[in-house]
Amino acid sequence: REIGCIVRSLGCFPSEAEVHELIAKVEVEEPGGFVHLEKFLPVMTKVLLDRSYQPIPEDVLLHAFEALDENKCGYITKEDLVKYLTEE
């Protein structure tokens, strides 16, 4: 369930379909949906070495932050960022 978050925290940004493909590669028939590190590491190492997933383009990130900048001042405050990440 957390594979997508883990992969994205490593700088890879797969689509949801690609995340499901990764899960299929590392999944072991275990109760609770756990993934063993021994299965995950080789798959993730290959993903990182092959640069399988491109990072999100800078202009897309900039556009996302511009959408949050309600006052069009060129930045968002820490408080606003916390609010967006926790409440919205």
C-alpha positions as CSV (number, residue, x, y, z in Angstrom):
1,R,0.0,0.0,0.0
2,E,2.9,2.3,0.6
3,I,5.1,1.3,-2.4
4,G,4.0,4.4,-4.4
5,C,5.0,6.8,-1.5
6,I,8.3,5.0,-1.1
7,V,9.1,5.1,-4.8
8,R,8.2,8.7,-5.1
9,S,10.3,9.6,-2.1
10,L,13.3,8.3,-4.0
11,G,12.7,10.8,-6.8
12,C,10.7,8.5,-9.2
13,F,7.3,9.5,-10.3
14,P,5.5,6.5,-11.8
15,S,1.8,6.6,-12.8
16,E,-0.6,4.6,-10.7
17,A,-0.6,1.9,-13.3
18,E,3.2,1.7,-13.1
19,V,3.0,1.5,-9.3
20,H,0.7,-1.5,-9.7
21,E,3.2,-3.1,-12.1
22,L,6.0,-2.6,-9.5
23,I,3.8,-4.1,-6.8
24,A,3.2,-7.1,-9.0
25,K,6.9,-7.6,-9.3
26,V,7.7,-7.5,-5.6
27,E,4.5,-8.9,-4.1
28,V,4.7,-12.1,-2.2
29,E,1.6,-14.1,-1.1
30,E,1.6,-12.9,2.5
31,P,-1.2,-12.0,4.8
32,G,-1.4,-8.2,5.3
33,G,0.1,-7.2,2.0
34,F,3.7,-6.9,3.2
35,V,6.6,-6.7,0.8
36,H,9.9,-8.3,1.8
37,L,12.9,-6.0,1.5
38,E,14.8,-8.8,-0.3
39,K,12.2,-8.7,-3.1
40,F,11.9,-4.9,-3.1
41,L,15.6,-3.9,-3.2
42,P,16.6,-5.6,-6.5
43,V,13.5,-4.2,-8.3
44,M,14.0,-0.7,-6.9
45,T,17.7,-0.8,-7.7
46,K,17.0,-1.6,-11.3
47,V,14.3,1.2,-11.5
48,L,16.8,3.7,-10.1
49,L,19.8,2.6,-12.2
50,D,17.7,2.5,-15.4
51,R,16.0,5.8,-14.6
52,S,12.8,4.1,-15.4
53,Y,10.6,7.1,-14.4
54,Q,11.3,10.6,-15.3
55,P,11.0,13.3,-12.6
56,I,8.1,15.7,-12.8
57,P,9.1,18.6,-15.1
58,E,10.0,21.8,-13.4
59,D,7.4,23.8,-15.2
60,V,4.7,21.5,-14.0
61,L,5.8,21.9,-10.4
62,L,6.0,25.7,-10.9
63,H,2.5,25.7,-12.3
64,A,1.2,23.8,-9.3
65,F,2.8,26.3,-6.8
66,E,1.4,29.2,-8.9
67,A,-2.0,27.8,-8.4
68,L,-1.5,27.8,-4.7
69,D,-0.2,31.4,-4.7
70,E,-3.5,33.1,-4.3
71,N,-2.0,36.6,-3.8
72,K,0.3,36.2,-6.9
73,C,3.3,37.3,-4.8
74,G,5.6,34.6,-6.1
75,Y,5.7,32.4,-3.0
76,I,3.5,30.7,-0.5
77,T,4.0,30.9,3.2
78,K,5.0,28.0,5.3
79,E,1.6,28.2,7.1
80,D,-0.3,28.0,3.8
81,L,1.8,25.1,2.6
82,V,1.1,23.2,5.9
83,K,-2.6,24.0,5.5
84,Y,-2.7,22.7,1.9
85,L,-0.8,19.5,2.8
86,T,-2.8,18.7,5.8
87,E,-6.3,20.1,5.2
88,E,-7.0,20.4,1.5
